């Protein structure tokens, strides 16, 4: 049985992956349109990646 906390962490994991995906789409769009990546998409990728690894470590510590 999953706890409520575990469900929230799994939702955070999905949201962080969505943030990374949106950042990658924006980087691709910015490179095609302006020939340079831009700061906001790169920030989304970095924030999403950090969020993902923090959430992943919390999920792993819960399973032990």
VENNOR-V625208 format. One record per residue. N is the residue number from 1. RES is the residue in one letter. PHI is phi in whole degrees, -180 to 180 (NA if undefined). PSI is psi in whole degrees, -180 to 180 (none if undefined). D_LAST is the distance of its C-alpha to the last C-alpha in Angstrom with 1 decimal. Layout:
n:N res:RES phi:PHI psi:PSI d_last:D_LAST
n:N res:RES phi:PHI psi:PSI d_last:D_LAST
This chain:
n:1 res:X phi:NA psi:132 d_last:15.0
n:2 res:X phi:-85 psi:142 d_last:14.0
n:3 res:X phi:-86 psi:166 d_last:14.3
n:4 res:X phi:-64 psi:-37 d_last:17.0
n:5 res:X phi:-64 psi:-40 d_last:14.8
n:6 res:X phi:-65 psi:-40 d_last:12.9
n:7 res:X phi:-64 psi:-41 d_last:16.4
n:8 res:X phi:-65 psi:-40 d_last:17.7
n:9 res:X phi:-66 psi:-38 d_last:15.2
n:10 res:X phi:-66 psi:-36 d_last:16.1
n:11 res:X phi:-67 psi:-39 d_last:19.7
n:12 res:X phi:-63 psi:-38 d_last:19.4
n:13 res:X phi:-63 psi:-45 d_last:18.3
n:14 res:X phi:-64 psi:-42 d_last:21.3
n:15 res:X phi:-66 psi:-37 d_last:23.6
n:16 res:X phi:-67 psi:-39 d_last:22.7
n:17 res:X phi:-66 psi:-37 d_last:23.5
n:18 res:X phi:-64 psi:-40 d_last:26.7
n:19 res:X phi:-63 psi:-44 d_last:27.7
n:20 res:X phi:-63 psi:-44 d_last:27.4
n:21 res:X phi:-62 psi:-45 d_last:29.4
n:22 res:X phi:-63 psi:-42 d_last:32.1
n:23 res:X phi:-60 psi:-42 d_last:32.3
n:24 res:X phi:-65 psi:-40 d_last:32.9
n:25 res:X phi:-63 psi:-43 d_last:35.5
n:26 res:X phi:-66 psi:-38 d_last:37.3
n:27 res:X phi:-62 psi:-46 d_last:37.4
n:28 res:X phi:-61 psi:-46 d_last:39.0
n:29 res:X phi:-62 psi:-46 d_last:41.4
n:30 res:X phi:-64 psi:-38 d_last:42.3
n:31 res:X phi:-67 psi:-42 d_last:43.0
n:32 res:X phi:-67 psi:-44 d_last:45.2
n:33 res:X phi:-81 psi:-47 d_last:47.1
n:34 res:X phi:-111 psi:-2 d_last:47.4
n:35 res:X phi:63 psi:21 d_last:46.6
n:36 res:X phi:-151 psi:150 d_last:44.0
n:37 res:X phi:-72 psi:-35 d_last:40.3
n:38 res:X phi:86 psi:156 d_last:40.5
n:39 res:X phi:-84 psi:-39 d_last:38.3
n:40 res:X phi:-64 psi:-47 d_last:36.7
n:41 res:X phi:-62 psi:-38 d_last:35.2
n:42 res:X phi:-66 psi:-37 d_last:33.8
n:43 res:X phi:-65 psi:-41 d_last:32.3
n:44 res:X phi:-61 psi:-42 d_last:30.7
n:45 res:X phi:-65 psi:-45 d_last:29.1
n:46 res:X phi:-65 psi:-45 d_last:27.8
n:47 res:X phi:-65 psi:-45 d_last:26.5
n:48 res:X phi:-63 psi:-39 d_last:24.8
n:49 res:X phi:-67 psi:-45 d_last:23.2
n:50 res:X phi:-62 psi:-45 d_last:21.9
n:51 res:X phi:-60 psi:-43 d_last:20.7
n:52 res:X phi:-62 psi:-48 d_last:18.9
n:53 res:X phi:-69 psi:-34 d_last:17.0
n:54 res:X phi:-65 psi:-46 d_last:16.1
n:55 res:X phi:-64 psi:-40 d_last:14.9
n:56 res:X phi:-63 psi:-40 d_last:13.0
n:57 res:X phi:-67 psi:-37 d_last:11.2
n:58 res:X phi:-67 psi:-39 d_last:10.5
n:59 res:X phi:-64 psi:-42 d_last:9.2
n:60 res:X phi:-66 psi:-38 d_last:6.8
n:61 res:X phi:-69 psi:-26 d_last:5.6
n:62 res:X phi:-75 psi:-31 d_last:5.6
n:63 res:X phi:-76 psi:-20 d_last:3.8
n:64 res:X phi:-76 psi:none d_last:0.0
